[in-house]
């Protein structure tokens, strides 16, 4: 009884403090030049009939105490007052007080078909009642069903799977596979790219905040990032996007000078920094953590040609772009009109259940005939059954098509913010993988300071929308929701962002 009473009192105190913090947050002083001003009206979140279960767990204070005492500092939290989630339903999350949020970040681009999607949840529950784990030393139906389903969605000879638990593991395996097959060591990546945090892929991840010291970087060469907004070259027709950068362009039809310049930069790196044979190049079709960066049209094909001239393999990192998110195609590499040698995937593959995969050709996969490798949990029955249900849902509920339609609807609305607000420097993306870059100065493209980005970001959270953040400066708002979102949800997200920008503008005048 004493324990229950203690928790009851602490829960009341936690709720009281949360309410008082929300009421008093505008009195905080995150930047000296900010002053009090009237705020824009909060948009209304679209209706939803779902009722979350009452929360009965630890209080916010207890959870934060455990996090501080018993969890690694590597487990960072979003927001000054972190959101403590109780339940999820499709595109929505509910905190311990019952407040509903529109999740525009999908658990870091992971909950592809929606939180607790009933079809996926049913498949997982049924498999949990039948068989949890055997490892691949035995046969089981889910792993074979999924391997056949997955490879049927990939072109050419991409027909052999190796299952892992995460994207980092998948990329780690892909790089090792490329080195074994080519009998070469050097890997090319993009500055600003992200491929994970395990030993082989940290060198290929070229975002400074993700670089521990010391780190073994031998054999990985990051080339100039082909970013037409921030990079040295770019024009007004470069991107596969209805929103283009405000830079002069004198390109002839079907030609992109920026793509040529970035390819020449890659060639210069290959000539000066690598031997005549290399292992390959790893790239994201659109950079995720790097801030939704799109390459100039034609660049990836030019890069592939240069890598092939040195007997290297192309690794397409589809961890964030895959499974229909880009709308026009199921895989991001298809938007660049190439077929890679190796494809890696994770995140949306199983809607948040831990799983990753490497898919390659029979010839490249044959390198593993010569020695033993093993992944205890890779391709376990529960993960594969869940992933199989995800593929069914994407097809049956036409989620790829939904991404195409909503991306085409949302991008022009976001683009209007560029003209209206001084701090919106760029809007970009494809399908439901979108980014809004915030700047202090549009001419110099100086990133908006972290404390000022936080003001806008926190305001959006308080109005009921959870956006991600990315880019090397943390100044890009990432809009990558579950693919089940509706037009009303996307409109609400843009309305909230607009209101937050109005509030920021009033406070900083």
NORZIJO-V938260 format. One record per residue. PHI is phi as a letter, one per 20 degrees, with the letter a starting at -180 (NA if undefined). OMEGA is omega in radians with two decimals (* if undefined). BURIAL is b if it has 24 or more other C-alpha atoms within 12 Angstrom, else e. Layout:
# NORZIJO-V938260
PHI:OMEGA:BURIAL
PHI:OMEGA:BURIAL
This chain:
# NORZIJO-V938260
NA:-3.13:e
f:-3.12:e
f:3.14:e
f:3.12:e
f:3.13:e
f:-3.14:e
f:3.12:e
f:-3.13:e
f:-3.13:e
f:3.11:e
f:3.09:b
f:3.14:e
f:3.14:e
f:3.13:b
f:3.14:b
f:-3.12:e
f:3.12:e
f:3.13:b
f:-3.12:e
f:3.11:e
f:-3.14:e
f:3.14:e
f:-3.03:e
d:-3.01:e
f:-3.10:e
f:3.06:b
e:3.11:e
f:-3.09:e
c:-3.14:e
f:3.07:e
b:-2.99:e
f:-3.04:e
e:-3.08:e
e:3.11:e
c:-3.11:e
f:3.10:e
b:3.09:e
f:-3.10:e
e:3.11:e
f:3.10:e
f:3.12:e
f:3.06:b
f:-3.11:b
e:3.13:e
f:3.14:b
g:-3.11:e
f:3.10:e
b:-3.08:e
e:-3.07:e
f:3.10:e
d:-3.14:e
f:3.07:e
f:3.10:e
g:3.14:e
f:-3.11:e
c:-3.06:e
e:-3.12:e
f:3.06:b
f:3.08:b
g:-3.13:b
f:3.13:b
f:3.13:e
f:3.13:e
f:3.09:e
f:3.11:e
f:-3.14:e
g:-3.12:e
f:-3.03:e
e:-2.92:e
c:-3.13:e
c:-3.10:e
f:3.05:e
f:3.06:e
f:3.10:e
e:-3.11:e
f:3.10:e
d:3.02:e
e:2.97:e
m:3.12:e
f:3.00:e
d:-3.03:e
g:3.07:e
f:3.11:b
d:-2.97:b
e:3.07:b
d:-3.02:b
b:3.08:b
c:3.08:b
b:3.13:b
l:-3.09:b
e:-3.05:b
d:3.03:b
c:-3.13:b
c:3.13:b
e:-3.03:b
f:3.09:b
e:3.11:b
n:3.13:b
f:-3.12:b
e:3.09:b
c:2.93:b
e:-3.09:b
e:3.12:b
e:3.13:b
c:2.99:b
l:3.13:b
l:-3.02:b
m:3.02:b
l:-3.02:b
c:-3.11:b
e:-2.96:b
f:-3.04:b
d:3.07:b
o:3.13:b
f:3.06:b
l:3.11:b
g:-2.99:b
g:3.14:e
f:-3.13:b
f:3.12:b
f:3.12:b
f:3.13:e
f:3.14:b
f:-3.13:b
f:-3.14:e
f:3.12:e
f:3.11:b
f:3.11:e
f:-3.06:e
d:-3.07:e
a:-3.14:e
e:-2.89:e
b:3.02:b
c:-2.84:e
m:-3.04:b
e:3.02:b
f:3.04:e
c:3.05:e
e:2.96:e
b:-3.02:b
f:-3.04:e
g:-3.07:b
f:3.13:b
f:3.07:b
g:-3.07:e
f:3.13:b
g:3.13:b
f:3.14:e
f:-3.07:b
f:-3.08:b
f:3.10:b
f:-3.12:e
e:-3.11:b
d:-3.06:b
e:3.00:b
m:-3.09:e
e:3.10:e
f:-2.96:b
c:-3.07:b
d:-3.08:b
d:2.88:b
c:-3.05:b
e:-3.13:b
c:-3.14:b
d:-3.04:b
a:3.08:b
f:3.10:b
g:3.11:b
f:-3.13:b
f:3.13:b
f:3.07:b
g:3.13:b
f:-3.12:b
f:3.13:b
f:3.10:b
f:3.13:b
f:3.12:b
f:3.14:b
f:3.12:b
f:-3.07:b
f:-3.08:b
e:-3.02:b
l:3.08:e
c:-3.01:b
d:-2.92:b
f:3.12:b
d:3.07:b
d:3.03:b
c:3.09:b
d:2.90:b
g:-3.11:b
n:3.11:b
f:3.08:b
c:-3.12:b
c:3.09:b
p:-3.02:b
c:3.09:b
e:-2.95:b
g:-3.11:b
f:-3.00:b
d:3.06:b
g:3.09:b
f:3.14:b
e:3.07:b
e:-3.03:b
d:2.99:b
c:-2.96:b
g:-3.10:e
f:-3.12:e
e:-3.06:b
d:3.02:b
f:3.11:e
c:0.02:e
e:3.05:e
c:3.12:e
f:-3.09:e
d:-3.05:b
f:3.01:e
n:3.09:b
d:-3.06:b
c:3.10:b
f:3.10:b
e:3.14:b
g:-3.12:b
f:-3.13:b
f:-3.10:b
e:-3.04:b
f:3.07:b
e:-3.07:b
e:-3.06:b
f:-3.10:b
f:-3.10:e
c:3.11:b
r:-3.13:b
b:-3.00:b
e:3.09:b
c:-2.96:b
f:-2.89:b
e:2.99:b
e:-2.99:b
a:3.09:b
f:3.11:b
d:-3.10:b
d:3.12:b
f:-3.13:b
e:3.11:b
c:-3.10:e
f:-3.12:e
b:3.10:e
c:-3.08:e
f:3.02:e
f:3.10:e
g:3.12:e
m:3.10:e
c:3.12:e
c:-3.13:b
f:3.12:b
f:3.10:b
g:3.12:b
f:-3.10:b
f:3.14:b
f:3.08:b
f:3.09:b
f:3.09:e
f:3.08:b
f:3.14:b
f:3.12:b
f:3.10:e
f:-3.13:b
f:-3.11:b
f:-3.01:e
e:-2.95:e
c:-3.09:e
c:3.01:b
f:-3.08:e
f:3.08:e
d:3.10:b
c:-3.14:b
f:-3.14:b
q:3.14:b
c:3.08:b
d:-3.14:b
b:3.00:b
e:3.08:b
g:2.90:b
c:-3.08:b
f:-3.07:b
e:3.12:b
g:-3.13:b
f:3.05:b
o:3.08:b
l:-3.11:b
e:3.07:b
d:3.14:b
e:3.05:b
f:-3.11:b
f:3.12:b
n:-3.09:b
f:-3.04:b
f:3.09:b
f:3.10:b
f:3.12:b
f:3.11:b
g:3.14:b
g:-3.13:b
f:-3.14:b
f:-3.14:b
f:3.09:b
f:3.11:e
d:3.06:b
m:-3.13:b
e:3.12:b
d:3.05:b
d:3.09:b
d:3.09:b
e:3.13:b
e:-3.10:b
e:-3.07:b
g:3.14:b
d:-3.01:b
e:-3.00:b
f:3.03:b
m:2.98:b
n:-3.04:b
f:-3.09:b
e:3.00:b
n:-3.06:b
f:-3.09:b
b:3.13:b
f:-3.13:b
d:-3.13:b
f:-3.11:b
f:3.13:b
f:3.11:b
f:3.11:b
d:3.09:b
l:3.04:e
c:2.94:b
c:-3.12:b
f:3.09:b
e:-3.12:b
c:3.08:b
c:3.07:b
d:-3.11:b
b:3.09:b
a:3.09:b
l:-3.06:b
f:-3.10:b
g:-3.13:b
c:2.99:b
m:3.13:b
o:3.02:b
f:-3.03:b
f:3.14:b
a:3.01:b
b:3.14:b
b:2.97:b
d:3.11:b
c:-3.12:b
b:-3.12:b
e:3.09:b
g:-3.11:e
f:-3.14:e
f:-3.14:b
f:-3.07:b
f:3.13:e
f:-3.11:e
e:3.04:e
f:-2.96:e
e:3.07:e
b:-3.07:e
e:2.93:e
c:-2.99:e
b:3.03:e
c:-2.99:e
g:-3.03:e
e:-3.08:b
g:3.12:b
m:3.13:b
f:-3.00:b
g:-3.11:b
f:3.13:b
f:-3.08:b
f:3.10:b
f:3.09:b
f:-3.13:b
f:3.10:b
f:3.10:b
f:3.10:b
f:3.11:b
f:3.11:b
f:-3.11:b
f:3.13:b
g:-3.13:b
f:-3.03:e
f:-3.10:e
e:3.04:e
l:-3.08:b
f:3.06:b
f:3.11:b
f:3.10:b
f:3.10:b
f:-3.13:b
f:-3.09:b
f:-3.07:b
f:3.05:b
f:3.12:b
f:3.11:b
f:-2.98:b
e:-3.09:b
g:3.11:b
f:3.09:b
f:3.11:b
f:-3.10:b
f:3.12:b
f:3.13:e
f:-3.14:b
f:-3.13:b
f:-3.03:e
e:-3.02:e
c:-3.12:b
f:-3.05:b
e:3.12:b
e:-3.07:b
e:-3.07:b
b:3.02:b
c:-3.06:b
b:3.07:b
p:-3.08:b
b:-3.12:b
m:3.09:b
d:2.99:b
c:-2.95:b
c:3.11:b
b:3.07:b
c:-3.10:b
e:-3.11:b
d:-3.07:b
c:3.03:b
e:-3.12:b
b:-3.08:e
f:-3.11:b
f:-3.13:e
e:-3.10:e
m:3.06:b
g:-3.10:e
f:3.02:b
f:-3.07:b
f:-3.14:e
g:-3.12:b
f:3.13:b
e:2.99:b
g:-3.11:b
f:3.12:b
g:-3.13:b
f:-3.10:b
f:3.12:b
f:3.12:b
f:3.10:b
f:3.12:b
f:-3.12:b
f:3.09:b
e:2.98:b
o:3.11:b
c:3.11:b
d:3.05:b
e:2.98:b
e:3.03:b
c:3.12:b
a:-3.07:b
n:-3.09:b
f:-3.14:b
d:-3.12:b
m:-3.02:b
d:3.12:b
d:3.02:b
f:-3.05:b
d:3.13:b
d:-3.07:b
b:-2.98:b
f:2.92:b
g:-3.02:b
f:3.11:b
e:-3.12:b
f:-3.13:b
d:3.06:b
g:3.12:e
f:3.11:e
f:-3.13:b
f:3.09:b
f:3.10:b
f:-3.14:b
f:3.13:b
f:3.12:b
f:3.13:b
f:3.11:b
f:3.11:b
f:3.11:b
f:3.12:b
f:3.11:b
f:3.06:b
f:3.10:b
g:3.14:b
f:-3.12:b
f:3.12:b
f:-3.08:e
f:-3.01:b
d:3.08:b
f:*:e
